[in-house]
Amino acid sequence: MSQRLADYRVFLGEFVRSFHSTGAILPSGRSLARALARHVRQGGGPRRILEVGPGTGAVTRWIIDGLDAGDTLDLVELNESFVRRLQERLASDPLFRAAAERTTIHHKPIEEIGGEGTYDVIVSGLPLNNFAAENVREILGVMTRLLRPGGTMSFFEYVGVRPLRSLVSGAAERKRLRGVSEAIASARRGRAIGRDLVLPNVPPAWVHHLRSPGKAPAQAAG
Ligand SMILES: C[S@@+](CC[C@H](N)C(=O)[O-])C[C@H]1O[C@@H](n2cnc3c(N)ncnc32)[C@H](O)[C@@H]1O
C-alpha cells in the first residue's frame, strides 16, 4: 500500500473513532501543509521547532523538508494510532528517516507540555473550532508561552465554519463558537504578522501567522 493510502486509512479510522480531536476526514492537502510550514521553510537555523497535532505527518513532511542543519523537531500528538504511524514513517519513509535522529515524538496533549520560550517556530494542526472556548484559550496560551521572543507560530482554521455552524446551531453552540472566535482574536492581537488564504484546500482554510513580541531569532547569513 502506498504511504498516502496508508495515511488516508489511518486518518479516516480516527475521524470516525475520535472526531472531536481529529477534526478532519483526510490529512491536510499540500497547499495547506506548505502554508503551515512557511516559517520553517524560511530558514535561519539552528532552531527548535514544535509541531502540534501532526496526525499522519502531512505537514510534518514539509517541515522536515525545510529543516536547516542543527534544527530539532518535537512532535506533540495525543492520538496513539497517529503516534504509531509517525513512528513507522520515521523508521521507513526516506524523507522522515533522514530527520529521525533530531525528531522527538511526545505522546501527550499539548496542554501537558511545560516550559517557557522553548521554541523558535510552532506549527499547529489542531482543529480549534471543535474545542470548547476555554480549551482553545488554554491551548493558544500554552503555545504562546512555549514560543521564544521573536519566534513565529502558525495555525489554521477552515474558512467560514463558525458563521455557518452558528446559523444552524442552538444558543449554547453559538456561545461556544463566539468564545472560540474571541480566543483566536485575543491570541492574534499584537502578534499577527499575516495570514494565508488557502483556496485549493477542501474546505478552504485560513493560516494565521503570529510573532511573539521581542527580539527575532538571529537569521543565518546569505
Ligand atoms: C485536523 S488533524 C491535523 C493532522 C495533520 N496535522 C494534518 O494536517 O493532516 C488534528 C490533529 O491534532 C491532534 N490533536 C488534537 N488535540 C490535540 C491536543 N490537545 N494535543 C495534541 N494533539 C492533538 C489530533 O489527534 C490530530 O492528529
The ligand as a MOL file (V3000), in Angstrom:
LIG
                    3D

  0  0  0     0  0            999 V3000
M  V30 BEGIN CTAB
M  V30 COUNTS 27 29 0 0 0
M  V30 BEGIN ATOM
M  V30 1 C -7.0130 18.1550 11.9040 0
M  V30 2 S -5.8850 16.8960 12.4570 0 CHG=1
M  V30 3 C -4.4350 17.5040 11.6190 0
M  V30 4 C -3.4260 16.4310 11.3250 0
M  V30 5 C -2.2580 16.8690 10.4380 0
M  V30 6 N -1.5300 17.9880 11.0120 0
M  V30 7 C -2.7340 17.2320 9.0600 0
M  V30 8 O -2.7020 18.4310 8.7530 0
M  V30 9 O -3.1380 16.3520 8.3040 0 CHG=-1
M  V30 10 C -5.6580 17.3210 14.1530 0
M  V30 11 C -4.5710 16.5610 14.8900 0
M  V30 12 O -4.4090 17.1240 16.1910 0
M  V30 13 C -4.3210 16.0750 17.1730 0
M  V30 14 N -4.7480 16.6710 18.4470 0
M  V30 15 C -5.9900 17.0780 18.7710 0
M  V30 16 N -5.9980 17.6350 20.0060 0
M  V30 17 C -4.6980 17.6180 20.4480 0
M  V30 18 C -4.0480 18.0690 21.6400 0
M  V30 19 N -4.7380 18.6580 22.6130 0
M  V30 20 N -2.7170 17.8930 21.7510 0
M  V30 21 C -2.0100 17.2800 20.7530 0
M  V30 22 N -2.5720 16.8160 19.6130 0
M  V30 23 C -3.8990 16.9890 19.4520 0
M  V30 24 C -5.2440 15.0030 16.6060 0
M  V30 25 O -5.0180 13.7480 17.1860 0
M  V30 26 C -4.8700 15.0840 15.1290 0
M  V30 27 O -3.7130 14.3720 14.8590 0
M  V30 END ATOM
M  V30 BEGIN BOND
M  V30 1 1 1 2
M  V30 2 1 2 3
M  V30 3 1 2 10
M  V30 4 1 3 4
M  V30 5 1 4 5
M  V30 6 1 5 6
M  V30 7 1 5 7
M  V30 8 2 7 8
M  V30 9 1 7 9
M  V30 10 1 10 11
M  V30 11 1 11 12
M  V30 12 1 11 26
M  V30 13 1 12 13
M  V30 14 1 13 14
M  V30 15 1 13 24
M  V30 16 1 14 15
M  V30 17 1 14 23
M  V30 18 2 15 16
M  V30 19 1 16 17
M  V30 20 1 17 18
M  V30 21 2 17 23
M  V30 22 1 18 19
M  V30 23 2 18 20
M  V30 24 1 20 21
M  V30 25 2 21 22
M  V30 26 1 22 23
M  V30 27 1 24 25
M  V30 28 1 24 26
M  V30 29 1 26 27
M  V30 END BOND
M  V30 END CTAB
M  END
